[in-house]
């Protein structure tokens, strides 16, 4: 058990040393923010492949180009919403989202979950790749 705790502590230490947020680490590793938090707070153990991936990300650092696929999500949600002529609050109410969630997405403070992205795609009639590209050929 000592080895396991040492490995988890190392992940937290490495992440902080690399000045990477839990959200950035989650995006780069493919894990959820909740999973990263649970790993760092000793509530769960990462699988060995995840541990190596997280460690590699922390040691090599995270750069904006690694998140290039995510940089269009917020602005594309905002563009679709404006084109439809609805407010952030109306979209949140229609999709049964928590208050201020759309604002957090549009300002790139948060990334929508897969479930939320599916709701948005269904509502606006677009494919998921619409949110990850500049060229808008993702419309149904």
C-alpha positions in Angstrom: 0.0 0.0 0.0 2.9 2.4 0.7 4.0 2.1 -3.0 0.4 2.9 -4.2 0.2 6.0 -2.0 3.6 7.1 -3.1 2.6 6.8 -6.7 -0.6 8.8 -6.1 1.3 11.5 -4.2 3.8 11.7 -7.0 1.0 12.4 -9.5 -0.4 15.2 -7.4 3.2 16.6 -6.9 4.1 16.3 -10.6 0.8 18.0 -11.7 1.4 20.9 -9.3 5.1 21.1 -10.3 4.1 21.2 -14.0 1.5 23.9 -13.2 -1.2 21.8 -14.8 -4.8 22.1 -13.5 -6.9 19.0 -12.9 -9.1 20.0 -15.8 -6.1 20.2 -18.2 -4.8 16.9 -16.9 -8.2 15.3 -17.3 -8.5 16.6 -20.9 -5.0 15.4 -21.8 -5.3 12.0 -20.2 -8.8 11.2 -21.2 -10.0 10.9 -17.6 -12.7 13.0 -16.0 -11.8 15.8 -13.6 -13.6 13.8 -10.9 -11.4 10.8 -11.6 -8.2 12.9 -11.3 -9.5 14.4 -8.1 -10.4 11.0 -6.7 -6.9 9.7 -7.6 -5.2 12.6 -5.9 -7.4 12.3 -2.8 -6.7 8.6 -2.4 -10.2 7.5 -3.2 -9.3 5.4 -6.2 -6.3 4.0 -7.9 -5.4 4.7 -11.5 -4.9 1.8 -13.9 -1.3 1.3 -14.8 -1.7 2.6 -18.3 -3.4 5.7 -16.9 -0.8 6.2 -14.3 2.0 6.1 -16.9 0.0 8.5 -19.2 -0.6 11.0 -16.4 3.0 10.8 -15.3 4.2 11.4 -18.9 1.8 14.4 -19.3 3.1 15.9 -16.1 6.7 15.4 -16.9 6.4 16.6 -20.5 4.1 19.5 -19.7 0.9 20.5 -21.4 0.8 23.0 -24.1 -2.1 24.8 -25.8 -1.6 22.9 -29.0 -2.4 19.7 -27.1 -5.9 21.2 -26.5 -6.4 22.6 -29.9 -9.4 20.3 -30.5 -11.1 21.9 -27.4 -10.5 25.5 -28.2 -13.5 25.9 -30.5 -16.2 24.3 -28.2 -17.1 27.4 -26.3 -17.2 29.8 -29.2 -19.1 27.3 -31.3 -21.8 26.8 -28.6 -22.1 30.6 -28.4 -22.4 30.9 -32.2 -25.1 28.3 -32.4 -27.0 29.8 -29.5 -26.8 33.3 -30.9 -27.9 32.1 -34.4 -30.9 30.4 -32.8 -31.7 33.6 -31.0 -31.8 32.2 -27.5 -30.2 33.3 -24.3 -27.8 31.2 -22.1 -30.5 30.8 -19.5 -33.1 29.6 -22.1 -30.6 27.0 -23.3 -29.8 25.9 -19.8 -33.5 25.5 -19.0 -34.3 23.7 -22.3 -31.5 21.2 -21.8 -32.0 20.9 -18.1 -28.5 22.2 -17.3 -27.3 23.9 -14.0 -27.4 27.7 -14.0 -24.4 29.4 -15.4 -23.2 26.2 -17.2 -23.5 27.6 -20.7 -21.6 30.7 -19.6 -18.8 28.6 -18.2 -18.6 26.7 -21.5 -18.7 29.8 -23.7 -15.9 31.4 -21.7 -13.8 28.2 -21.7 -14.0 27.9 -18.0 -15.4 24.4 -18.4 -15.7 21.8 -21.1 -19.1 20.1 -21.6 -19.5 16.5 -20.6 -20.1 13.9 -23.3 -23.8 13.8 -22.2 -24.2 17.6 -22.3 -22.5 17.7 -25.7 -24.9 15.1 -27.0 -27.8 17.2 -25.8 -26.4 20.2 -27.5 -25.9 18.3 -30.7 -29.4 17.0 -30.7 -30.9 20.4 -29.9 -29.0 22.3 -32.6 -28.9 19.5 -35.1 -25.2 19.2 -35.5 -22.6 16.4 -35.2 -20.2 16.4 -32.3 -17.2 17.2 -34.6 -18.9 20.6 -35.3 -17.5 21.8 -31.9 -13.9 20.7 -32.6 -13.3 22.3 -36.0 -13.3 25.7 -37.5 -14.7 24.6 -40.8 -18.5 24.1 -40.1 -19.2 21.0 -42.2 -20.5 19.1 -39.1 -24.1 20.3 -39.6 -26.6 17.5 -40.3 
